[in-house]
């Protein structure tokens, strides 16, 4: 702790205002489009307020900045900026950013202030999935071929998306195998790599849950809590919609079912709301509270407050009363 503190002021003195220009260069005339990227350094305390995404080059890029967060208050970060290096897990050593999974592992587990060396990309998206028209035209010119550009763009982008999907599936399989072999740090890299892609909410929820389990096994409670919160937030909107549908169906009061879970499953089977996953959310919450892989996490005093943050908004006394009034399942004589 003392070594982190002693380096803090030194790091901060060379951060924020320390900007260096770096030329992108290029010999061909077309390469005039290569921007000159500035580099900057910023030191942050947790929670950082940054969300990251994996770029097409495997690097780590800023995907979103939480308003009012530590990162936002620096005024330095912008969406699309690339991570070049970060503090090591502990101490004052600086590690060059490796591939996405390893970089995220380091950021999540960092003990003390996090120094980040960044490359300013002027809002240019990392775009992990699609080739731009400019890139297609440049490739065609270099090959001496001019073809139907729109069709080429579509084909290239479709191919890349399929490759990414295949890679995600492979990383997930490898991660699960490593997890079963108790190689949790290696599994983390695979799961974090999956999480770095632009996923659907349900995919993000599963990937974040796997990350939380790994950190729990490593007894890295703070990182596990962060990942678990991400998993729950990924399904938060569906959870909210499920509640509204569930409590606004007074016309169904002729159905007297004996258990709340049966009601949930029945509602989940209706065509109008079959994709909202109420039962899945309920079971997901129960799994978190009983999964042996999260035992270390549940022992933390911060676990229950996190669960209540999501539970109390929807599964509360008002919700139970609504269920009672609609179905009368607790008022049988």
Buried (B, 14 or more C-beta within 10 A) or exposed (E): EEEBEEBBEEBBEEBBEEEEEEEEEEEEEEEEEEEEBBBBBBBBEBEBBBEBBBBBEBBBBBBEBEEEBBBBEBEBBBBBBBBBBBBBBEEBEBBEBBBBBBBBBBBBBBBBBBBBBBBBBEEBBBBBBBBBEEBBBBEBEEEEEEEEEEEBBBEBBEEBBEEBEEEBEEBBEBBBEBBEEEBBBBBBBBBBBBBBBBBEBEBBBBBBBBBBBBBBBBEBBBBBBBBBBBBBBBBBEBBBBBBEBBBEBEEBEEBEBEEBEBBBBEBBEEEEBEEBBBBBBBBBBEEBEEBEBBEBBBEBEEBEEBBEEBBEEBBEEEBEEBBEEBBBBEEEE
